[in-house]
Amino acid sequence: MRQTPSMDASLTPGLRIDDRYELLGRLGDGTFGEVWRAADLRLSGKAVAVKVLKSEFVDRPDIVSRFESEA
């Protein structure tokens, strides 16, 4: 099962998610989460975008499902 990261006050550049993605800078935000520029550490630091779900939605299966399908 894929882990769905949730957003909280500790999201800052340098934070690592799943020992794979290192957050570099926030690109934007929307209704359900934020999008961050990140480095994929398994792909030699390749630049990627990581969408992080807002913490208030992690207990909403309908929102989590929609979030995962958008990924």
All heavy atoms as TSV, in Angstrom:
chain	resi	resn	atom	element	x	y	z
A	1	MET	N	N	0.834	-1.180	0.000
A	1	MET	CA	C	0.000	0.000	0.000
A	1	MET	C	C	0.879	1.244	0.000
A	1	MET	O	O	1.825	1.339	0.767
A	1	MET	CB	C	-0.907	-0.017	1.224
A	1	MET	CG	C	-1.794	1.185	1.336
A	1	MET	SD	S	-2.868	1.002	2.756
A	1	MET	CE	C	-4.085	2.187	2.319
A	2	ARG	N	N	0.567	2.179	-0.839
A	2	ARG	CA	C	1.340	3.406	-0.944
A	2	ARG	C	C	1.008	4.338	0.216
A	2	ARG	O	O	-0.145	4.508	0.576
A	2	ARG	CB	C	1.026	4.084	-2.266
A	2	ARG	CG	C	1.898	5.274	-2.527
A	2	ARG	CD	C	1.744	5.754	-3.917
A	2	ARG	NE	N	0.430	6.369	-4.072
A	2	ARG	CZ	C	-0.084	6.725	-5.221
A	2	ARG	NH1	N	0.579	6.493	-6.324
A	2	ARG	NH2	N	-1.247	7.283	-5.314
A	3	GLN	N	N	2.031	4.934	0.790
A	3	GLN	CA	C	1.835	5.883	1.869
A	3	GLN	C	C	1.438	7.223	1.278
A	3	GLN	O	O	2.016	7.693	0.305
A	3	GLN	CB	C	3.112	6.046	2.681
A	3	GLN	CG	C	2.999	7.058	3.792
A	3	GLN	CD	C	4.312	7.235	4.521
A	3	GLN	OE1	O	5.306	6.608	4.192
A	3	GLN	NE2	N	4.324	8.085	5.501
A	4	THR	N	N	0.422	7.853	1.861
A	4	THR	CA	C	-0.003	9.170	1.435
A	4	THR	C	C	0.528	10.185	2.426
A	4	THR	O	O	0.081	10.229	3.562
A	4	THR	CB	C	-1.550	9.257	1.377
A	4	THR	OG1	O	-2.029	8.244	0.520
A	4	THR	CG2	C	-2.006	10.606	0.890
A	5	PRO	N	N	1.497	10.996	2.022
A	5	PRO	CA	C	2.006	11.990	2.953
A	5	PRO	C	C	0.950	13.040	3.234
A	5	PRO	O	O	0.172	13.385	2.365
A	5	PRO	CB	C	3.191	12.608	2.214
A	5	PRO	CG	C	2.962	12.308	0.790
A	5	PRO	CD	C	2.145	11.049	0.734
A	6	SER	N	N	0.899	13.512	4.467
A	6	SER	CA	C	-0.041	14.576	4.798
A	6	SER	C	C	0.723	15.822	5.193
A	6	SER	O	O	1.822	15.765	5.719
A	6	SER	CB	C	-0.975	14.141	5.922
A	6	SER	OG	O	-0.242	13.881	7.095
A	7	MET	N	N	0.105	16.948	4.924
A	7	MET	CA	C	0.740	18.233	5.159
A	7	MET	C	C	0.577	18.643	6.618
A	7	MET	O	O	-0.469	18.470	7.211
A	7	MET	CB	C	0.071	19.273	4.250
A	7	MET	CG	C	0.714	20.614	4.275
A	7	MET	SD	S	0.054	21.672	3.008
A	7	MET	CE	C	-1.516	22.105	3.686
A	8	ASP	N	N	1.617	19.177	7.197
A	8	ASP	CA	C	1.528	19.775	8.516
A	8	ASP	C	C	2.540	20.903	8.598
A	8	ASP	O	O	3.227	21.198	7.633
A	8	ASP	CB	C	1.726	18.735	9.626
A	8	ASP	CG	C	3.086	18.070	9.576
A	8	ASP	OD1	O	4.067	18.688	9.135
A	8	ASP	OD2	O	3.165	16.920	9.985
A	9	ALA	N	N	2.655	21.510	9.760
A	9	ALA	CA	C	3.519	22.680	9.911
A	9	ALA	C	C	4.993	22.354	9.709
A	9	ALA	O	O	5.801	23.252	9.542
A	9	ALA	CB	C	3.293	23.296	11.279
A	10	SER	N	N	5.380	21.079	9.714
A	10	SER	CA	C	6.790	20.720	9.618
A	10	SER	C	C	7.297	20.595	8.184
A	10	SER	O	O	8.448	20.249	7.976
A	10	SER	CB	C	7.057	19.423	10.381
A	10	SER	OG	O	6.384	18.349	9.767
A	11	LEU	N	N	6.473	20.876	7.182
A	11	LEU	CA	C	6.946	20.817	5.802
A	11	LEU	C	C	7.877	21.991	5.561
A	11	LEU	O	O	7.471	23.154	5.619
A	11	LEU	CB	C	5.788	20.880	4.812
A	11	LEU	CG	C	4.934	19.642	4.667
A	11	LEU	CD1	C	3.861	19.869	3.623
A	11	LEU	CD2	C	5.762	18.433	4.306
A	12	THR	N	N	9.130	21.665	5.318
A	12	THR	CA	C	10.142	22.681	5.060
A	12	THR	C	C	11.144	22.124	4.054
A	12	THR	O	O	11.290	20.904	3.919
A	12	THR	CB	C	10.914	23.059	6.339
A	12	THR	OG1	O	11.530	21.887	6.868
A	12	THR	CG2	C	10.007	23.676	7.389
A	13	PRO	N	N	11.832	23.000	3.340
A	13	PRO	CA	C	12.884	22.508	2.454
A	13	PRO	C	C	13.874	21.651	3.248
A	13	PRO	O	O	14.210	21.954	4.392
A	13	PRO	CB	C	13.538	23.793	1.949
A	13	PRO	CG	C	12.439	24.802	2.014
A	13	PRO	CD	C	11.670	24.450	3.267
A	14	GLY	N	N	14.280	20.547	2.641
A	14	GLY	CA	C	15.208	19.622	3.285
A	14	GLY	C	C	14.523	18.412	3.890
A	14	GLY	O	O	15.160	17.391	4.138
A	15	LEU	N	N	13.203	18.500	4.134
A	15	LEU	CA	C	12.461	17.369	4.687
A	15	LEU	C	C	12.462	16.226	3.688
A	15	LEU	O	O	12.281	16.447	2.483
A	15	LEU	CB	C	11.019	17.774	4.996
A	15	LEU	CG	C	10.113	16.656	5.511
A	15	LEU	CD1	C	10.503	16.282	6.937
A	15	LEU	CD2	C	8.665	17.078	5.439
A	16	ARG	N	N	12.665	15.004	4.171
A	16	ARG	CA	C	12.622	13.824	3.301
A	16	ARG	C	C	11.344	13.047	3.559
A	16	ARG	O	O	10.960	12.827	4.699
A	16	ARG	CB	C	13.834	12.929	3.546
A	16	ARG	CG	C	15.094	13.572	3.021
A	16	ARG	CD	C	16.251	12.644	3.042
A	16	ARG	NE	N	17.419	13.318	2.481
A	16	ARG	CZ	C	18.569	12.730	2.291
A	16	ARG	NH1	N	18.733	11.462	2.612
A	16	ARG	NH2	N	19.572	13.410	1.766
A	17	ILE	N	N	10.711	12.630	2.473
A	17	ILE	CA	C	9.481	11.844	2.538
A	17	ILE	C	C	9.779	10.456	2.012
A	17	ILE	O	O	10.317	10.298	0.913
A	17	ILE	CB	C	8.361	12.516	1.710
A	17	ILE	CG1	C	8.041	13.890	2.302
A	17	ILE	CG2	C	7.116	11.631	1.675
A	17	ILE	CD1	C	7.033	14.686	1.500
A	18	ASP	N	N	9.429	9.449	2.820
A	18	ASP	CA	C	9.624	8.034	2.452
A	18	ASP	C	C	11.070	7.710	2.100
A	18	ASP	O	O	11.318	6.810	1.296
A	18	ASP	CB	C	8.718	7.632	1.292
A	18	ASP	CG	C	7.271	7.459	1.697
A	18	ASP	OD1	O	7.001	7.307	2.903
A	18	ASP	OD2	O	6.414	7.469	0.808
A	19	ASP	N	N	12.027	8.428	2.667
A	19	ASP	CA	C	13.443	8.218	2.356
A	19	ASP	C	C	13.701	8.234	0.855
A	19	ASP	O	O	14.623	7.607	0.361
A	19	ASP	CB	C	13.966	6.906	2.953
A	19	ASP	CG	C	14.057	6.962	4.458
A	19	ASP	OD1	O	14.403	8.033	4.992
A	19	ASP	OD2	O	13.787	5.928	5.092
A	20	ARG	N	N	12.853	8.961	0.132
A	20	ARG	CA	C	13.011	9.014	-1.325
A	20	ARG	C	C	13.022	10.439	-1.858
A	20	ARG	O	O	13.802	10.760	-2.747
A	20	ARG	CB	C	11.892	8.232	-2.005
A	20	ARG	CG	C	12.019	8.288	-3.514
A	20	ARG	CD	C	11.124	7.357	-4.228
A	20	ARG	NE	N	11.422	7.414	-5.657
A	20	ARG	CZ	C	10.901	6.611	-6.532
A	20	ARG	NH1	N	10.050	5.682	-6.153
A	20	ARG	NH2	N	11.216	6.723	-7.803
A	21	TYR	N	N	12.127	11.272	-1.369
A	21	TYR	CA	C	11.979	12.617	-1.908
A	21	TYR	C	C	12.455	13.655	-0.901
A	21	TYR	O	O	12.013	13.661	0.240
A	21	TYR	CB	C	10.510	12.904	-2.256
A	21	TYR	CG	C	9.930	11.893	-3.197
A	21	TYR	CD1	C	9.069	10.899	-2.744
A	21	TYR	CD2	C	10.259	11.917	-4.545
A	21	TYR	CE1	C	8.537	9.962	-3.615
A	21	TYR	CE2	C	9.734	10.977	-5.418
A	21	TYR	CZ	C	8.874	10.007	-4.944
A	21	TYR	OH	O	8.365	9.083	-5.804
A	22	GLU	N	N	13.351	14.529	-1.338
A	22	GLU	CA	C	13.794	15.628	-0.490
A	22	GLU	C	C	13.142	16.911	-0.993
A	22	GLU	O	O	13.338	17.311	-2.143
A	22	GLU	CB	C	15.308	15.777	-0.519
A	22	GLU	CG	C	15.779	16.882	0.400
A	22	GLU	CD	C	17.288	16.961	0.494
A	22	GLU	OE1	O	17.982	15.966	0.184
A	22	GLU	OE2	O	17.779	18.027	0.889
A	23	LEU	N	N	12.350	17.545	-0.123
A	23	LEU	CA	C	11.657	18.765	-0.506
A	23	LEU	C	C	12.655	19.893	-0.697
A	23	LEU	O	O	13.559	20.091	0.114
A	23	LEU	CB	C	10.627	19.156	0.557
A	23	LEU	CG	C	9.519	18.135	0.831
A	23	LEU	CD1	C	8.547	18.683	1.870
A	23	LEU	CD2	C	8.790	17.732	-0.446
A	24	LEU	N	N	12.475	20.633	-1.800
A	24	LEU	CA	C	13.382	21.732	-2.128
A	24	LEU	C	C	12.705	23.090	-1.998
A	24	LEU	O	O	13.337	24.053	-1.569
A	24	LEU	CB	C	13.929	21.558	-3.551
A	24	LEU	CG	C	14.684	20.257	-3.804
A	24	LEU	CD1	C	15.046	20.122	-5.269
A	24	LEU	CD2	C	15.911	20.161	-2.917
A	25	GLY	N	N	11.447	23.184	-2.385
A	25	GLY	CA	C	10.726	24.449	-2.304
A	25	GLY	C	C	9.277	24.268	-2.698
A	25	GLY	O	O	8.951	23.422	-3.522
A	26	ARG	N	N	8.407	25.065	-2.101
A	26	ARG	CA	C	6.978	24.966	-2.384
A	26	ARG	C	C	6.679	25.637	-3.715
A	26	ARG	O	O	7.128	26.754	-3.984
A	26	ARG	CB	C	6.168	25.635	-1.275
A	26	ARG	CG	C	4.699	25.319	-1.332
A	26	ARG	CD	C	3.979	25.786	-0.080
A	26	ARG	NE	N	3.780	27.216	-0.060
A	26	ARG	CZ	C	2.781	27.841	-0.676
A	26	ARG	NH1	N	1.902	27.163	-1.359
A	26	ARG	NH2	N	2.679	29.140	-0.605
A	27	LEU	N	N	5.922	24.935	-4.562
A	27	LEU	CA	C	5.544	25.466	-5.865
A	27	LEU	C	C	4.166	26.115	-5.839
A	27	LEU	O	O	3.915	27.064	-6.569
A	27	LEU	CB	C	5.554	24.353	-6.921
A	27	LEU	CG	C	6.916	23.730	-7.217
A	27	LEU	CD1	C	6.755	22.519	-8.124
A	27	LEU	CD2	C	7.828	24.756	-7.846
A	28	GLY	N	N	3.259	25.567	-5.035
A	28	GLY	CA	C	1.906	26.101	-4.995
A	28	GLY	C	C	1.021	25.278	-4.091
A	28	GLY	O	O	1.458	24.286	-3.497
A	29	ASP	N	N	-0.227	25.710	-3.978
A	29	ASP	CA	C	-1.161	24.954	-3.155
A	29	ASP	C	C	-2.544	25.003	-3.772
A	29	ASP	O	O	-2.816	25.813	-4.651
A	29	ASP	CB	C	-1.173	25.478	-1.719
A	29	ASP	CG	C	-1.627	26.915	-1.613
A	29	ASP	OD1	O	-1.284	27.728	-2.488
A	29	ASP	OD2	O	-2.344	27.223	-0.662
A	30	GLY	N	N	-3.392	24.094	-3.297
A	30	GLY	CA	C	-4.749	23.993	-3.801
A	30	GLY	C	C	-5.687	23.619	-2.685
A	30	GLY	O	O	-5.340	23.696	-1.502
A	31	THR	N	N	-6.855	23.162	-3.047
A	31	THR	CA	C	-7.882	22.819	-2.071
A	31	THR	C	C	-7.453	21.693	-1.154
A	31	THR	O	O	-7.674	21.747	0.054
A	31	THR	CB	C	-9.172	22.404	-2.803
A	31	THR	OG1	O	-9.576	23.456	-3.670
A	31	THR	CG2	C	-10.286	22.113	-1.815
A	32	PHE	N	N	-6.825	20.667	-1.700
A	32	PHE	CA	C	-6.514	19.472	-0.924
A	32	PHE	C	C	-5.066	19.365	-0.473
A	32	PHE	O	O	-4.742	18.524	0.349
A	32	PHE	CB	C	-6.878	18.211	-1.713
A	32	PHE	CG	C	-8.328	18.139	-2.064
A	32	PHE	CD1	C	-8.735	18.122	-3.382
A	32	PHE	CD2	C	-9.296	18.101	-1.084
A	32	PHE	CE1	C	-10.080	18.062	-3.712
A	32	PHE	CE2	C	-10.640	18.050	-1.397
A	32	PHE	CZ	C	-11.035	18.031	-2.723
A	33	GLY	N	N	-4.170	20.162	-1.011
A	33	GLY	CA	C	-2.779	20.006	-0.613
A	33	GLY	C	C	-1.857	21.042	-1.212
A	33	GLY	O	O	-2.297	22.037	-1.785
A	34	GLU	N	N	-0.575	20.774	-1.065
A	34	GLU	CA	C	0.481	21.625	-1.600
A	34	GLU	C	C	1.334	20.822	-2.570
A	34	GLU	O	O	1.469	19.617	-2.423
A	34	GLU	CB	C	1.414	22.124	-0.490
A	34	GLU	CG	C	0.812	23.128	0.437
A	34	GLU	CD	C	1.828	23.696	1.409
A	34	GLU	OE1	O	2.992	23.250	1.430
A	34	GLU	OE2	O	1.441	24.593	2.168
A	35	VAL	N	N	1.926	21.522	-3.527
A	35	VAL	CA	C	2.849	20.893	-4.463
A	35	VAL	C	C	4.232	21.462	-4.182
A	35	VAL	O	O	4.407	22.681	-4.076
A	35	VAL	CB	C	2.440	21.154	-5.932
A	35	VAL	CG1	C	3.445	20.524	-6.886
A	35	VAL	CG2	C	1.042	20.614	-6.190
A	36	TRP	N	N	5.197	20.552	-4.046
A	36	TRP	CA	C	6.580	20.914	-3.736
A	36	TRP	C	C	7.514	20.444	-4.833
A	36	TRP	O	O	7.322	19.368	-5.406
A	36	TRP	CB	C	7.014	20.248	-2.430
A	36	TRP	CG	C	6.478	20.928	-1.218
A	36	TRP	CD1	C	5.193	20.886	-0.735
A	36	TRP	CD2	C	7.205	21.759	-0.324
A	36	TRP	NE1	N	5.091	21.640	0.383
A	36	TRP	CE2	C	6.317	22.183	0.670
A	36	TRP	CE3	C	8.522	22.182	-0.271
A	36	TRP	CZ2	C	6.711	23.015	1.710
A	36	TRP	CZ3	C	8.909	23.004	0.769
A	36	TRP	CH2	C	8.007	23.421	1.741
A	37	ARG	N	N	8.517	21.251	-5.128
A	37	ARG	CA	C	9.641	20.812	-5.966
A	37	ARG	C	C	10.497	19.945	-5.054
A	37	ARG	O	O	10.751	20.298	-3.907
A	37	ARG	CB	C	10.424	22.027	-6.472
A	37	ARG	CG	C	11.554	21.686	-7.412
A	37	ARG	CD	C	12.136	22.940	-8.037
A	37	ARG	NE	N	12.460	23.974	-7.056
A	37	ARG	CZ	C	13.653	24.126	-6.489
A	37	ARG	NH1	N	14.646	23.327	-6.819
A	37	ARG	NH2	N	13.863	25.070	-5.611
A	38	ALA	N	N	10.916	18.804	-5.568
A	38	ALA	CA	C	11.684	17.868	-4.757
A	38	ALA	C	C	12.732	17.164	-5.602
A	38	ALA	O	O	12.676	17.199	-6.834
A	38	ALA	CB	C	10.752	16.832	-4.122
A	39	ALA	N	N	13.674	16.532	-4.925
A	39	ALA	CA	C	14.683	15.702	-5.578
A	39	ALA	C	C	14.344	14.248	-5.294
A	39	ALA	O	O	14.096	13.883	-4.140
A	39	ALA	CB	C	16.075	16.033	-5.049
A	40	ASP	N	N	14.290	13.421	-6.339
A	40	ASP	CA	C	14.060	11.986	-6.173
A	40	ASP	C	C	15.412	11.340	-5.910
A	40	ASP	O	O	16.241	11.207	-6.813
A	40	ASP	CB	C	13.409	11.412	-7.424
A	40	ASP	CG	C	12.993	9.961	-7.260
A	40	ASP	OD1	O	13.655	9.217	-6.496
A	40	ASP	OD2	O	12.010	9.558	-7.908
A	41	LEU	N	N	15.631	10.949	-4.672
A	41	LEU	CA	C	16.939	10.428	-4.266
A	41	LEU	C	C	17.248	9.065	-4.873
A	41	LEU	O	O	18.409	8.686	-4.962
A	41	LEU	CB	C	17.017	10.382	-2.743
A	41	LEU	CG	C	16.777	11.740	-2.054
A	41	LEU	CD1	C	16.738	11.579	-0.549
A	41	LEU	CD2	C	17.809	12.757	-2.484
A	42	ARG	N	N	16.233	8.326	-5.314
A	42	ARG	CA	C	16.465	7.032	-5.979
A	42	ARG	C	C	16.849	7.216	-7.437
A	42	ARG	O	O	17.325	6.288	-8.071
A	42	ARG	CB	C	15.220	6.151	-5.876
A	42	ARG	CG	C	14.944	5.684	-4.478
A	42	ARG	CD	C	13.824	4.675	-4.463
A	42	ARG	NE	N	13.362	4.455	-3.109
A	42	ARG	CZ	C	12.212	3.888	-2.803
A	42	ARG	NH1	N	11.394	3.499	-3.770
A	42	ARG	NH2	N	11.865	3.734	-1.550
A	43	LEU	N	N	16.596	8.398	-7.963
A	43	LEU	CA	C	16.924	8.685	-9.363
A	43	LEU	C	C	18.011	9.747	-9.446
A	43	LEU	O	O	17.942	10.685	-10.238
A	43	LEU	CB	C	15.676	9.144	-10.125
A	43	LEU	CG	C	14.542	8.127	-10.250
A	43	LEU	CD1	C	13.337	8.737	-10.948
A	43	LEU	CD2	C	15.020	6.884	-11.001
A	44	SER	N	N	19.011	9.617	-8.610
A	44	SER	CA	C	20.176	10.511	-8.606
A	44	SER	C	C	19.820	11.982	-8.451
A	44	SER	O	O	20.448	12.852	-9.046
A	44	SER	CB	C	21.009	10.300	-9.867
A	44	SER	OG	O	21.457	8.966	-9.936
A	45	GLY	N	N	18.772	12.257	-7.679
A	45	GLY	CA	C	18.417	13.643	-7.408
A	45	GLY	C	C	17.594	14.318	-8.483
A	45	GLY	O	O	17.464	15.538	-8.496
A	46	LYS	N	N	17.019	13.529	-9.398
A	46	LYS	CA	C	16.202	14.096	-10.477
A	46	LYS	C	C	15.097	14.977	-9.897
A	46	LYS	O	O	14.457	14.623	-8.907
A	46	LYS	CB	C	15.582	12.981	-11.309
A	46	LYS	CG	C	14.736	13.485	-12.453
A	46	LYS	CD	C	14.191	12.362	-13.280
A	46	LYS	CE	C	13.333	12.947	-14.397
A	46	LYS	NZ	N	12.805	11.910	-15.252
A	47	ALA	N	N	14.854	16.130	-10.513
A	47	ALA	CA	C	13.810	17.050	-10.066
A	47	ALA	C	C	12.430	16.461	-10.349
A	47	ALA	O	O	12.163	15.986	-11.463
A	47	ALA	CB	C	13.966	18.392	-10.745
A	48	VAL	N	N	11.574	16.480	-9.346
A	48	VAL	CA	C	10.201	15.989	-9.465
A	48	VAL	C	C	9.284	16.939	-8.704
A	48	VAL	O	O	9.741	17.803	-7.960
A	48	VAL	CB	C	10.050	14.553	-8.901
A	48	VAL	CG1	C	10.872	13.554	-9.692
A	48	VAL	CG2	C	10.410	14.499	-7.428
A	49	ALA	N	N	7.989	16.760	-8.883
A	49	ALA	CA	C	6.995	17.472	-8.096
A	49	ALA	C	C	6.332	16.469	-7.160
A	49	ALA	O	O	6.036	15.343	-7.560
A	49	ALA	CB	C	5.954	18.120	-8.993
A	50	VAL	N	N	6.122	16.888	-5.918
A	50	VAL	CA	C	5.479	16.033	-4.916
A	50	VAL	C	C	4.253	16.771	-4.405
A	50	VAL	O	O	4.351	17.915	-3.949
A	50	VAL	CB	C	6.437	15.727	-3.736
A	50	VAL	CG1	C	5.721	14.984	-2.630
A	50	VAL	CG2	C	7.639	14.937	-4.220
A	51	LYS	N	N	3.095	16.135	-4.507
A	51	LYS	CA	C	1.864	16.714	-3.984
A	51	LYS	C	C	1.612	16.107	-2.608
A	51	LYS	O	O	1.626	14.885	-2.448
A	51	LYS	CB	C	0.690	16.425	-4.919
A	51	LYS	CG	C	-0.581	17.135	-4.519
A	51	LYS	CD	C	-1.655	16.953	-5.575
A	51	LYS	CE	C	-2.913	17.706	-5.213
A	51	LYS	NZ	N	-3.955	17.515	-6.233
A	52	VAL	N	N	1.382	16.971	-1.614
A	52	VAL	CA	C	1.222	16.533	-0.231
A	52	VAL	C	C	-0.183	16.885	0.238
A	52	VAL	O	O	-0.602	18.049	0.173
A	52	VAL	CB	C	2.282	17.197	0.675
A	52	VAL	CG1	C	2.160	16.682	2.098
A	52	VAL	CG2	C	3.687	16.948	0.137
A	53	LEU	N	N	-0.908	15.890	0.719
A	53	LEU	CA	C	-2.285	16.043	1.168
A	53	LEU	C	C	-2.350	16.820	2.479
A	53	LEU	O	O	-1.562	16.575	3.390
A	53	LEU	CB	C	-2.912	14.657	1.356
A	53	LEU	CG	C	-4.388	14.586	1.726
A	53	LEU	CD1	C	-5.252	15.141	0.604
A	53	LEU	CD2	C	-4.774	13.140	2.017
A	54	LYS	N	N	-3.300	17.749	2.571
A	54	LYS	CA	C	-3.507	18.485	3.821
A	54	LYS	C	C	-3.979	17.524	4.910
A	54	LYS	O	O	-4.785	16.630	4.660
A	54	LYS	CB	C	-4.536	19.597	3.632
A	54	LYS	CG	C	-4.049	20.737	2.780
A	54	LYS	CD	C	-5.103	21.816	2.663
A	54	LYS	CE	C	-4.603	22.962	1.806
A	54	LYS	NZ	N	-5.632	23.996	1.613
A	55	SER	N	N	-3.473	17.725	6.116
A	55	SER	CA	C	-3.752	16.796	7.218
A	55	SER	C	C	-5.237	16.680	7.541
A	55	SER	O	O	-5.687	15.634	8.002
A	55	SER	CB	C	-2.954	17.184	8.463
A	55	SER	OG	O	-3.285	18.492	8.872
A	56	GLU	N	N	-6.020	17.715	7.298
A	56	GLU	CA	C	-7.453	17.646	7.639
A	56	GLU	C	C	-8.222	16.682	6.734
A	56	GLU	O	O	-9.366	16.354	7.025
A	56	GLU	CB	C	-8.098	19.029	7.616
A	56	GLU	CG	C	-8.152	19.661	6.249
A	56	GLU	CD	C	-7.316	20.919	6.127
A	56	GLU	OE1	O	-6.211	20.975	6.708
A	56	GLU	OE2	O	-7.776	21.836	5.439
A	57	PHE	N	N	-7.594	16.201	5.669
A	57	PHE	CA	C	-8.275	15.287	4.755
A	57	PHE	C	C	-7.833	13.827	4.879
A	57	PHE	O	O	-8.390	12.965	4.198
A	57	PHE	CB	C	-8.075	15.751	3.306
A	57	PHE	CG	C	-8.691	17.089	3.031
A	57	PHE	CD1	C	-7.892	18.172	2.686
A	57	PHE	CD2	C	-10.056	17.287	3.117
A	57	PHE	CE1	C	-8.447	19.417	2.434
A	57	PHE	CE2	C	-10.622	18.532	2.865
A	57	PHE	CZ	C	-9.810	19.594	2.528
A	58	VAL	N	N	-6.867	13.520	5.716
A	58	VAL	CA	C	-6.342	12.153	5.765
A	58	VAL	C	C	-7.363	11.132	6.265
A	58	VAL	O	O	-7.238	9.947	5.976
A	58	VAL	CB	C	-5.036	12.037	6.590
A	58	VAL	CG1	C	-3.925	12.841	5.951
A	58	VAL	CG2	C	-5.248	12.435	8.031
A	59	ASP	N	N	-8.382	11.567	6.992
A	59	ASP	CA	C	-9.417	10.660	7.478
A	59	ASP	C	C	-10.652	10.651	6.587
A	59	ASP	O	O	-11.695	10.138	6.980
A	59	ASP	CB	C	-9.823	11.035	8.909
A	59	ASP	CG	C	-8.699	10.796	9.898
A	59	ASP	OD1	O	-7.914	9.845	9.692
A	59	ASP	OD2	O	-8.596	11.563	10.877
A	60	ARG	N	N	-10.530	11.197	5.383
A	60	ARG	CA	C	-11.630	11.231	4.418
A	60	ARG	C	C	-11.300	10.313	3.247
A	60	ARG	O	O	-10.592	10.701	2.324
A	60	ARG	CB	C	-11.831	12.658	3.905
A	60	ARG	CG	C	-12.230	13.704	4.912
A	60	ARG	CD	C	-13.734	13.863	5.042
A	60	ARG	NE	N	-14.446	13.878	3.781
A	60	ARG	CZ	C	-14.762	14.977	3.091
A	60	ARG	NH1	N	-14.407	16.156	3.535
A	60	ARG	NH2	N	-15.435	14.881	1.964
A	61	PRO	N	N	-11.792	9.048	3.304
A	61	PRO	CA	C	-11.455	8.094	2.234
A	61	PRO	C	C	-11.778	8.599	0.836
A	61	PRO	O	O	-11.044	8.311	-0.114
A	61	PRO	CB	C	-12.301	6.864	2.579
A	61	PRO	CG	C	-12.605	6.998	4.030
A	61	PRO	CD	C	-12.657	8.466	4.314
A	62	ASP	N	N	-12.856	9.365	0.679
A	62	ASP	CA	C	-13.209	9.878	-0.640
A	62	ASP	C	C	-12.158	10.862	-1.151
A	62	ASP	O	O	-11.764	10.815	-2.317
A	62	ASP	CB	C	-14.592	10.537	-0.614
A	62	ASP	CG	C	-14.709	11.666	0.421
A	62	ASP	OD1	O	-14.103	11.565	1.504
A	62	ASP	OD2	O	-15.428	12.648	0.143
A	63	ILE	N	N	-11.649	11.705	-0.270
A	63	ILE	CA	C	-10.631	12.676	-0.655
A	63	ILE	C	C	-9.298	11.979	-0.911
A	63	ILE	O	O	-8.596	12.277	-1.881
A	63	ILE	CB	C	-10.456	13.765	0.427
A	63	ILE	CG1	C	-11.774	14.513	0.664
A	63	ILE	CG2	C	-9.331	14.719	0.071
A	63	ILE	CD1	C	-12.294	15.291	-0.494
A	64	VAL	N	N	-8.944	11.026	-0.041
A	64	VAL	CA	C	-7.690	10.287	-0.214
A	64	VAL	C	C	-7.709	9.535	-1.533
A	64	VAL	O	O	-6.732	9.542	-2.281
A	64	VAL	CB	C	-7.428	9.330	0.968
A	64	VAL	CG1	C	-6.231	8.417	0.687
A	64	VAL	CG2	C	-7.195	10.115	2.250
A	65	SER	N	N	-8.840	8.911	-1.868
A	65	SER	CA	C	-8.966	8.183	-3.130
A	65	SER	C	C	-8.789	9.118	-4.325
A	65	SER	O	O	-8.073	8.803	-5.287
A	65	SER	CB	C	-10.311	7.489	-3.194
A	65	SER	OG	O	-10.493	6.847	-4.422
A	66	ARG	N	N	-9.422	10.278	-4.262
A	66	ARG	CA	C	-9.295	11.250	-5.349
A	66	ARG	C	C	-7.842	11.743	-5.459
A	66	ARG	O	O	-7.300	11.866	-6.559
A	66	ARG	CB	C	-10.242	12.428	-5.101
A	66	ARG	CG	C	-10.157	13.483	-6.141
A	66	ARG	CD	C	-11.176	14.558	-5.907
A	66	ARG	NE	N	-10.908	15.686	-6.764
A	66	ARG	CZ	C	-11.559	16.822	-6.728
A	66	ARG	NH1	N	-12.546	16.970	-5.884
A	66	ARG	NH2	N	-11.253	17.795	-7.541
A	67	PHE	N	N	-7.230	12.007	-4.315
A	67	PHE	CA	C	-5.837	12.456	-4.266
A	67	PHE	C	C	-4.921	11.426	-4.926
A	67	PHE	O	O	-4.076	11.752	-5.746
A	67	PHE	CB	C	-5.440	12.683	-2.808
A	67	PHE	CG	C	-4.031	13.121	-2.594
A	67	PHE	CD1	C	-3.690	14.462	-2.689
A	67	PHE	CD2	C	-3.039	12.215	-2.273
A	67	PHE	CE1	C	-2.375	14.892	-2.471
A	67	PHE	CE2	C	-1.740	12.623	-2.068
A	67	PHE	CZ	C	-1.414	13.963	-2.170
A	68	GLU	N	N	-5.102	10.153	-4.565
A	68	GLU	CA	C	-4.264	9.091	-5.134
A	68	GLU	C	C	-4.509	8.907	-6.624
A	68	GLU	O	O	-3.571	8.649	-7.378
A	68	GLU	CB	C	-4.481	7.780	-4.384
A	68	GLU	CG	C	-3.912	7.819	-2.988
A	68	GLU	CD	C	-4.141	6.537	-2.205
A	68	GLU	OE1	O	-5.007	5.739	-2.564
A	68	GLU	OE2	O	-3.422	6.344	-1.222
A	69	SER	N	N	-5.748	9.058	-7.069
A	69	SER	CA	C	-6.016	8.892	-8.503
A	69	SER	C	C	-5.417	10.044	-9.310
A	69	SER	O	O	-5.025	9.846	-10.458
A	69	SER	CB	C	-7.515	8.751	-8.769
A	69	SER	OG	O	-8.192	9.968	-8.531
A	70	GLU	N	N	-5.325	11.242	-8.723
A	70	GLU	CA	C	-4.701	12.355	-9.409
A	70	GLU	C	C	-3.188	12.155	-9.532
A	70	GLU	O	O	-2.572	12.653	-10.460
A	70	GLU	CB	C	-4.969	13.675	-8.664
A	70	GLU	CG	C	-6.392	14.140	-8.804
A	70	GLU	CD	C	-6.666	15.407	-8.005
A	70	GLU	OE1	O	-5.739	15.928	-7.350
A	70	GLU	OE2	O	-7.815	15.857	-8.028
A	71	ALA	N	N	-2.627	11.425	-8.586
A	71	ALA	CA	C	-1.185	11.148	-8.631
A	71	ALA	C	C	-0.906	10.230	-9.787
A	71	ALA	O	O	0.032	10.263	-10.477
A	71	ALA	CB	C	-0.720	10.516	-7.323
